[in-house]
Amino acid sequence: MGLAPYGTDTYCELIRRLATSKNGSFRLDLDYFQALGSNQGMQVKEDGTVELARISRIGWSSCLARRASLTARSRSATWILRFAMQHVFEEVFFDLLNALHRQVPARTS
């Protein structure tokens, strides 16, 4: 996400609604993502190609599209969205990492 540093936090709250973590648990808002069952997800075809199931619902893309239409379609709008996605990913990642560290603390010599 090389362009993320050029963005602002305009969409962070929107992205936080899609994916959140708290005390080491991770949650996707299923209004925007569909759960995968045991026979869904990744399928390897006979020719060796891999097909991935669609995990996002129409609501996710339409939600972002509505927001994007409010912002001028420019390079800066892309940077703003990339910033928000990178920022929220880091929040979730480090929350999960900190929870893991609490469960398995580093050894001190």
CORVEN-V497831 format. One record per backbone hydrogen bond with DSSP energy under -0.5 kcal/mol. CO is the residue of the C=O (numbers start at 0). NH is the residue of the N-H. If there is no record, write none. Layout:
co->{CO,CO}
nh->{NH,NH}
//
This chain:
co->{0,2,3,7,8,10,11,12,13,14,14,17,19,21,24,26,27,28,28,31,36,39,40,42,42,44,48,50,54,56,56,57,58,59,60,61,62,63,64,65,66,66,71,73,74,75,76,77,78,79,80,81,82,83,84,85,86,87,88,89,90,91,92,93,94,95,96,97,98,99}
nh->{3,5,6,10,11,14,15,16,17,17,18,28,26,24,21,19,29,31,32,56,39,41,52,44,50,47,44,42,33,59,60,61,62,63,64,65,66,67,68,69,69,70,73,77,78,79,80,81,82,83,84,85,86,87,88,89,90,91,92,93,94,95,96,97,98,99,100,101,102,103}
//
